[in-house]
Amino acid sequence: QLRLVESGGGLVQPGGCLTLSCVVSGSIPSVNVMGWYRQISGDERELVAWIHSAGATWYEDSVKGRFTISRDNAKNTVNLQMNSLKPEDTAVYYCNRFPYISEAWGQGTQVTVSS
């Protein structure tokens, strides 16, 4: 069973930065794709970025050039470096496999971008 614990969120001013971290434990294939998702209040979760275990990455258009996803396979962590944050990035951020596993959603971490 996959277990995901996100951390690193907080309140930041527009233009600021945050780094989110996800600790992955449980059963996961050695070849896998991990993603960061976000949910703006009342909306469905949307995929923000993913990273393959071999290193390939993908980003949603609105975060390209501002967010960087990375992973440490030895430590089973997946990070999301977020720069030049905008108020519209305000959301609860989650990590999960891509495609996601419904039963694996964690608590998420709240990111609020506001002056």
N, C-alpha and C positions, 0 to 999 in steps of 0.2 A: 504494500500500500504506500502510495506516494504521500509525503508530508512536506509542506512548504511553509516557511516562516519568513515573512517580509519585515524589513525594518529600514529606518533612515529617513522617513518622511518628516515633514514639519512645515512651519510657516516661513516663507521667504519672500522678499520683495521682488517685484518685476526686474528682470535682468540678472537675478541671482542664480545660484546653482545648488544642487543637492545630489547626493549619491545614494541610491537605493541598493539594498542588498537582500538577497534571497538565499536562505540555506535550504538545500534540497536533501531529503533523507528518504529512505525506503527503497522500494523496488523500481529501478529505472534501467532501461537498456543502455549499454555502453555507447551506442550510436543513437543520438536523440536530438531533438530540437526543443530548446527552452525559450519561452517568450515572456515579455512583460506586457500586461494588459492594464487598462484603466477604465474606471467607471465614474462618469460624471453623474451627479445626483439625478436619479430618475431615468437615466439612459441605460442602454445595454453596455456590457463591457466591450471595449474595442481593443484590438491588438495594436500595440505601439511599436514593438520591435521583437525580432527573434534572432537566435544564434544557434547554429548547428554545432554539434560536438566537435566537428572538424574545423570550425571557425567562420564559416560563411554567415553573413548577417543580412538582415532586411529591416527597413524602417518605414513607418507610415510617413506619408509626405509632409505632414505638418511638423514633424520632429526631426526630419533629415537635417544634418548639419548642426543640430543642437544637442541631440541625445547620442550616447554611445553605450552599446550593450557589450558586456564582456563576461567571461566565465572562467572559473578555475576548476578544472575537472578533478584535480587531486583533492581540493577542499570542498567540492560539491557546492559551489556558490555561483550565483549569477548576479551580476551587478548592472545597474543602469545609471550612468553618469548623465545628469541633466544640466545643461548650461543655458544661459539666456532665457530663463523661464518667463512664461507669459501668464497672465491671469487665466487664459483659457486652458492652461495645463492643470488647473486645479481639479483634483479628482482623487479617488482612492486607487492606488496602484497595487496590482497583484502580479505574481509570477505563476506560471503553470507551464505544462508541456504545451507544444504546438503540434497538432491540434490539442486543445485543452482536454483535461480529464475533469468531468463535472464534480466528481467526489473529492477532488484534490484541492479545491480552492481554500486558501488560507484566510486569515483575517484582513490581509491587505495593510497598506500603510498610507495614511492621509497626507497628501501634498496640497498645501494652500499657498497660492501665489497672490499676494495682495500688498498694497502699500498702506 
